[in-house]
Every structure is written in structure tokens, then in C-alpha cells.
Amino acid sequence: MSLLTTLITRLDRFNQRHPWSHNDLYAPWVVRKVAASGAREVLDVGCGTGNLLALLRRRADSVIGLEPDPGTAAIASARFADTPGVTVNRAGFEGRDPERRWDAITLVAVLHHLPLEPTLRELRASLNPGGRLVVVGCHRDEGPADQLTGLVSLLLNPLIGLLKHPAPAAEPPPHMRAPTAEPPETLARIRAAAARELPGARVRRRLFWRHTLVYDHPA
């Protein structure tokens, strides 16, 4: 086993003992982008246990969360059972109301689970005129820029984990147990698809193996 492999293995074990959510790190940014658009009706695709829903409900009149995983959806449904303006449906993006349009749609670590180009087209069609799409996505590393941000993320990850979760954990918290998948597309391919399907979309590489995409549908 090489020195690098040994280091990565040890870091992975440390990170498992001090878990923290990369998705939750970007949640305040997502909410700011949604609020800046003036959205009142929001759809959150792949809402998980509802951490982002809890923040979005403070800035919107109506928030619908879609979550296909049964156990995760059950947690979210129970969490917001008595919360006005928040609805959780056990469904994926394909289970949304096809006739409805939203002022804003959010996806956090979800897009790579779906077919890229068809989903981008359907997301665009699901926005009201002037609506905003906000995505925090995962992509497959390719090239020096991804390697550099990946290295920085690798070094920062245990430090932030120790600060956020100083006590060793026996298992990940509920909001980090939903099914995951390796992203098939590189950032270059995602940018190219966004340029075709979402003209004017802004795509940025971010730390912790993420990228962001913001698209404003023409009014």
C-alpha cells in the first residue's frame, strides 16, 4: 500500500468518526440565491430529511420537498407534519405535478442521480417565467483544477469535521444515510449541457467535491 493510499484510508476513517454534511455547508448559499429571486413557491428535489426545507420555509410561502428514499422521506414527513406551507412527497423528480410550475427549484447533490440533459430540460420547463434554478452538484474529477480543489478539500475536511462534530460518532447522522452514487459526468460536460439546455446558466467549481449552477428563466 502506497503512502498516499495509507493517508487517504486514515483520513477516511477519521472523517467517519467526525461526520459533517458537505450539502448542509452550502444550504445557506442556496437559500440566499432563492431569496434573492423573490421566489414564493419553491420545489426542493431530493430533500433528504429536510434540513434545506427548514431554511427555505423561512423565506418562501410554500415549499414542496420530493424524496424518493422511503426511510428518508418518512423522517422528513414526520418532521414537517405540523408545519404550514411545507409538504413532503415520497417521490423523485419524475413524481412531481407535471402541470405545476415553481418560482424556484433547488437540487443539492441530486442531479448526478438523474439523466443530465433531459433533466435540465424538464427543470427549465418546470420554472415560472422569471423563476430560478439553484443546483449544488457533484461531478467526476478531471484535470488539474479538480485535483487542486480536491486536495484542498481533502485537507480541510477533517479539520471542519473535528470542529463541527468533536465527539466521535458511532454512525452517520440520519441526514447523511440516504443512498449515494458516484457522479458520472465531468464538470466540463455539465457546463456544456447547461450551455445548451439552460442558456445563461452560471456554473462554478466549489470546494468539497461540489459545483454550483444558477439559472434564471426568462421572464
SULWOTA-V514927 format. One record per residue. N is the residue number from 0. RES is the residue in three letters. OMEGA is omega in radians with two decimals (NA if undefined). Layout:
n res omega
N RES OMEGA
N RES OMEGA
This chain:
n res omega
0 MET -3.11
1 SER 3.12
2 LEU -3.13
3 LEU 3.12
4 THR 3.11
5 THR 3.13
6 LEU -3.13
7 ILE 3.12
8 THR 3.14
9 ARG 3.09
10 LEU 3.12
11 ASP 3.10
12 ARG 3.11
13 PHE -3.13
14 ASN 3.11
15 GLN 3.11
16 ARG -3.13
17 HIS -3.02
18 PRO 2.99
19 TRP -2.99
20 SER 3.02
21 HIS 3.14
22 ASN 3.13
23 ASP 3.11
24 LEU -3.09
25 TYR -3.08
26 ALA 3.11
27 PRO 3.09
28 TRP 3.12
29 VAL -3.11
30 VAL 3.12
31 ARG 3.13
32 LYS 3.12
33 VAL -3.12
34 ALA -3.13
35 ALA 3.13
36 SER -3.11
37 GLY -3.08
38 ALA 3.07
39 ARG 3.11
40 GLU -2.98
41 VAL 3.03
42 LEU 3.08
43 ASP -3.08
44 VAL -3.08
45 GLY -2.96
46 CYS -3.12
47 GLY 3.13
48 THR 2.99
49 GLY 3.14
50 ASN 3.10
51 LEU 3.09
52 LEU -3.11
53 ALA 3.11
54 LEU -3.12
55 LEU -3.09
56 ARG 3.11
57 ARG -3.04
58 ARG -3.10
59 ALA 3.12
60 ASP -3.07
61 SER 3.13
62 VAL 3.07
63 ILE 3.08
64 GLY 3.05
65 LEU 3.13
66 GLU -3.07
67 PRO -3.11
68 ASP -3.02
69 PRO -3.10
70 GLY 3.13
71 THR 3.12
72 ALA 3.14
73 ALA 3.11
74 ILE -3.13
75 ALA -3.13
76 SER 3.13
77 ALA -3.11
78 ARG -3.06
79 PHE -3.08
80 ALA -3.10
81 ASP -3.10
82 THR 3.11
83 PRO 3.05
84 GLY 3.14
85 VAL 3.11
86 THR 3.09
87 VAL 3.11
88 ASN 3.07
89 ARG -3.08
90 ALA 2.98
91 GLY -3.11
92 PHE -3.14
93 GLU -3.13
94 GLY 3.11
95 ARG 3.02
96 ASP -3.04
97 PRO -3.12
98 GLU -3.03
99 ARG 3.06
100 ARG -3.08
101 TRP 3.08
102 ASP 3.10
103 ALA 3.06
104 ILE -3.14
105 THR 3.04
106 LEU 3.11
107 VAL -3.12
108 ALA -3.08
109 VAL -2.97
110 LEU -3.10
111 HIS 3.03
112 HIS -2.99
113 LEU 3.07
114 PRO -2.90
115 LEU -3.03
116 GLU 3.12
117 PRO -3.13
118 THR 3.10
119 LEU 3.10
120 ARG -3.12
121 GLU 3.08
122 LEU 3.11
123 ARG -3.13
124 ALA -3.11
125 SER 3.13
126 LEU 2.95
127 ASN 3.00
128 PRO -3.08
129 GLY -3.12
130 GLY -3.06
131 ARG 3.02
132 LEU 3.14
133 VAL -3.07
134 VAL 2.86
135 VAL -2.98
136 GLY 3.06
137 CYS 3.13
138 HIS 3.11
139 ARG -3.12
140 ASP 3.08
141 GLU 3.04
142 GLY -3.05
143 PRO -3.10
144 ALA 3.09
145 ASP -3.14
146 GLN -3.13
147 LEU 3.13
148 THR 3.09
149 GLY 3.11
150 LEU 3.10
151 VAL 3.13
152 SER -3.13
153 LEU -3.12
154 LEU -3.11
155 LEU -3.00
156 ASN -3.13
157 PRO 3.12
158 LEU 3.12
159 ILE 3.10
160 GLY 3.13
161 LEU 3.13
162 LEU -3.07
163 LYS -3.06
164 HIS -3.04
165 PRO 3.14
166 ALA 3.13
167 PRO -3.10
168 ALA 3.09
169 ALA 3.14
170 GLU 3.12
171 PRO 3.07
172 PRO -3.07
173 PRO -3.08
174 HIS 3.11
175 MET -3.10
176 ARG 3.14
177 ALA -3.14
178 PRO 3.13
179 THR 3.11
180 ALA 3.08
181 GLU -3.14
182 PRO -3.12
183 PRO -3.03
184 GLU 3.00
185 THR 3.12
186 LEU 3.11
187 ALA -3.14
188 ARG 3.12
189 ILE 3.11
190 ARG -3.14
191 ALA 3.12
192 ALA 3.12
193 ALA 3.13
194 ALA 3.13
195 ARG -2.98
196 GLU -3.08
197 LEU -3.09
198 PRO 3.14
199 GLY 3.13
200 ALA 3.11
201 ARG -3.11
202 VAL -3.10
203 ARG 3.00
204 ARG -3.12
205 ARG 3.06
206 LEU 3.08
207 PHE 2.98
208 TRP -3.13
209 ARG 2.91
210 HIS 3.10
211 THR 3.11
212 LEU 3.06
213 VAL 3.14
214 TYR 3.07
215 ASP -3.13
216 HIS -3.13
217 PRO -3.13
218 ALA NA
